[in-house]
């Protein structure tokens, strides 16, 4: 592994920066003989997709083949995503950790749901909610510091979205994860599941389209993070159109979609930490983090904050370093300011992962 040298403009500071890379780590001390791979441009830490699914088969649900999930990881890498929080996968992807040319993955294990209350083939289904604390602890030990609950889903007996778990069992389950040193997040579309999850001490909410003024205040008080997956929410009308047997559910999904800009904008204004996640896998193709950043701008985040939600801020939240001395050399070089739009952000000129140049344009 030869030493590398880069200079350019760094973000978020917008100041001239100069880095050397040796033995896979970043240094600000000159290294004799280093190869200069960048003499100008915009230099940022590798992007983060904070809600992604490597291993879910696109279009059909269930587990992806080895070749397919490798292709998913490669697609994310080529889009500049070098750190993924995998928010639930039905297959074991740990073998990818041996591939030095693929993104780092922080795993949440497998979704936890109840029978017939989530996408078939994805979750661990619990017949009795009393099993939830033990299963959460098991998933915490199997993951990389995260556990993923299905907080609500359509209940066909009532024809609408409804919570899966009682408030009391959520308190026990989230405490069980925290004892294992893991954080907990939950899929939540609608309104009713949110108070119980937030009051139980959940660390993050995925989607959050049912947030109200009251639950936004609760999230602020508890320090709960939000990953809104806005490009996923854009599919709600299509989901509603396919739900002809459940008109109340369909109307609810359309209503949640119509208010998303105000809902997520209010969460941002209140100071809730927001991070970028595409929900790639299943119905969303991989490699769309630039589109998610644009959607975050549309709900009120500044260009710098929207990029930070998919970069330096998300790395801090996931407890992975950025570009400080001694950090792993996972970085991107752009010819143009990546805050200017999705076309610029989606096309890094140089991708360096674990100190190796893995992609150039």
N, C-alpha and C positions, 0 to 999 in steps of 0.2 A: 504494500500500500504506500504509494508515493505521497509526499507532503504537497498540500495545495495552498494557494494564495488567492484571496478575493478582496477587492475593494469596490465600494459603491456607496449608495445611500441606504441607510438602515431605517426600518420602521419598527416601532411607532415614532421614533424620535426625529425622523427626517434629517438626520445628521450624517456627515461622511463617516463611514466605518471601514475598518480593515481587519480581516481575519486570516489566520493561518489554520490549516487542518493537518494534524499529524496523528497517526495511530487511531483514527476515528473520532478524535475529539477536537473541540474548538480552542484556539489560543489567540490571544491578542499580542503575543510576543513574536517578533520576526523569526522565521525558520529559514536558514540558508538553503538555497537550492530548490525551494518550493516552486512548483509549477503554477504560474498565474493563469487561472481559468476565467477570471472576471476582472476587468479593469474599470468597468462602469456598470451602471444598472441599479436595480433596487433589490436589496438583500433582506430576506425575512426568514424566520424559522419555518420549518415545514408546516403545512396546513393541517388542521384537525377536522375530522368529521365526527362530531360528538354523538351522533345517533346513526349508526350504520349497521348493516347485517351482512357480514361475509359468511356465506354458506347457505343462504336461503335461495332456493331455486326461483329464478325470475319467471313471473307469469303463472306459476302453478303452486306455489307454496311447497313446503317440505324441504328436505335437505338437498343441497347441490353436490355434484360430483367433485372429486378432487381437482380435476382439470378446470371445471367451471369456477370453483371458488378461488383458485389461483388466478384465473383471468379477472375475476372481480377485484382482487387485491392489486393486480397490475394496473387495472383501469383507474383505481383510486390513486395509486402512486403517480401515474402519468398526468393526472390532474393536479398534482402537487400535494395530495393528502398523504402525509408520512406518519400520522398518528390517528388511529381509529378507536373510538369507544364502541365496541360491538355490543349493541343493546339487545342481545338475545340471538342465539343461533342453535339450531337443532343438531349440528354436527361439530365434532371436535376439530378445531383449526390450529391446535398448538404446534403441529408440525411446521406451520408457516414461520414460526419463530426462528427456525434454522435457516431460513432464506434471508440472507443479508440484503437482498435487493428488493424486499417487500416491506410494506409499512409495518410499524409496530402496532400491536393490537392490545387494547385493554378490554378484557372480556367480562361480560355480565352473566355468563353461563347461559342457561336455557330459560325462556319465559316460564313464569308460574301462573297457572290459570285454573279454572274449574271446568269440568266436562261441558263441551259444546258452548263454551264461552270465549273462544278465541279461534284463530285460523287453524284448521286441522293440520296436524303434522308438525307444528312448531313447539307447543308448550309441554311442560310437565303438568298433567291434569290431576288435581287433588279432589278426591271424592268427598272429603270432609274438611272444612276450613280449619279444624283443629290440627290438621297436619301442616298448616302453613309455617309456623315457627321452625319446625324441624327441617322442612324443605328449604326454607330461606337460609338456614345455617349450612345446609349441605351445598347449596349453590354458592354461598359465600366462600366456602372452602375450595370449591371447584373453579371459581372465577379469578379475576385479577382485581378484586377490591370493589366490585359492583354486583348487585342483584337486581333483576328486572321482574316486577310484578305486572300483571294485567289488572289495572285498577277498575276499568269498566269496559263493557262490551254489550252488544245487543242481547237482551233477554227475550227470547222469542215468545215466552209465555205472556209477556206484557206488551211486546211489540215495540220496545224502545230501548235505548241505552240505559244501563243500570249498573250499580256497583257490584263487585264480586265478593267483597269481604266485609265483615262487621268491623266497627270501629275498635272494639276490644281486641280482636285477634290481630289487627294491624299494629296496635301498640306492642303486643308480644313479639310479632314477627320482625318488626323493624329493630326492636331492641336486640333480638337474636342476631341480626346481621351486624349491628354495631358492636356487639361483644366479640364478633369474629374479625373486627377491624374493617368491615365492608360498608359501603354506602348503598343506598337503595333508591331506585327510581321506578316510576310506574307509567304505563300507558294510560292516559286519561283523555277522553274526548269531551265528555259532558260535565255538568255542574255537580251532580250529587255525590260523586266519590271524593271530591277534592277536600272538603273539610276534615273528614276522617283521616285521610292520608297525611295531610299537612300537620294536623294536631298530633298525629302519631310520631312525628319527627322524620318524615321522609326527606331525603336529601335533594331530590330533583323530581320534576314533573315533565313528562314528555307530551308534546302537543299542546295541552292547556287551552283548548278552544272554549271550554266552559267556564273560564275564570270570570269572576264577578268582582265588584269593588271589595266585597267582604273577604273573598278568598285571596285576592291580591294583597290585602292588608295582612292576612295570616301568613302568606309566603314571605312578606317582608319581615314580619316579626320573628319567624322561624329561620330566616336565612336560606330559604328553599330556592334552588336554581330552576331555570326553565330552559328546555330545548324545544322550540315550537315546531320544528320540521315544516316550514311553510310550504315547501313544494309538495309535500304530502297532503297538506290541508287543501291545496288547490284541486285535489282529486275528489273532494267530498261531493260535489254535484254529480259526478259520474257514479260514485257509490250510491247516492240517493236514487239516481235513475234506475239502478239495477235492483232496488229494494221494493219492487211493486207490491209484494205481499205484506209489507210493513209500512204503511203510509205515515204513521206517526214518527217512526224512526227516520224515514226519508225526509220528512219535513224538518225534523230536529237537525239532521246533518246539514241541510241547506241553510238553516238558520245559523248554525255554528260557523259555517263557511262565510256567510254574508257579513258577519260581525268581526271577522278575524283581525282586520287591520286595527280596529278600535281596541279589541281585546288585548292583543299583544302589544300594541302601542301604549296602552294604559299600564301594562306590566312593566314595560321599559321606563315609562315616566316615573313610576313608583320606586324604581331602583332595584328591581329584581334582576339578579345576574342572568343574562341570556347568552346562550352558546349556540353555535350553528351545527345543525344536524340535518341530513337529507332524508333519513329513513330509507336509504337505498337498500334494495333487496326486496323480493316479492313483486311489488308493483311499480317501484321506482328504480330506474336504471342507475348503475353506479357511475361515479365521476362527475357529479353535478354540484359539488360544493360551491362553485362560483355562482350558480343560480340561486342557491340558498342565501349567500351573502347579499346578492341584489335584493332578494325579498326582505331581508332584515333592514336594508336601507329604506325600503318602501313603507315599513311600519314605524319608522322614526329614528333608527340608529344612524349616527353619522357614518360617513364612509370609513373613517378610521376605526370607530367602535365596531362596525359590522365586520371589518376584516379581523379585528382583534378577537371577535367572538368565534372566529374560525382559525385563530392563530395563537398569538402570545397569551391572551387571556384564557383561552381554552386549555392551553398547555399548563398554565399555572393551576387551573382548576383540577386537571387530571394528574397533577403532581409530576409533570414531565418538564424538564428545563427548556429554555429557548436557546439563545445564542450567547450565553455567558461563558467565560473561560472554564474549561474542564468539562463542558456539556458535550453530549454526543453531537457529532456534526451531521445534523439533519436539517437541511436548509434549501432554500430556493433562490434563484436569481431571475429577475424579470427585466426585460428591456424597457418596459413602460411601467409607470406607477400602477400597481395592481389594484389600487382603490378606484380607478377610473371606470371600471365596468367589468362585466363578466367575461368579455372577450379577452381582456388583458389578464385577468386573474386565472382563467382556465388554461393559459399557455405559458407556463414557466419556461424560460430559455435553458436553464440548467437545474437539474434535480440532483442534490447530493444527499445520500442516505448512508448513515454509518461511516461517513468519511469517504465514500466512493461516489464518483459521478455515475449515476444510473440512467440518466436521460438527458439528452440535449436536443434543442430545436435549432 
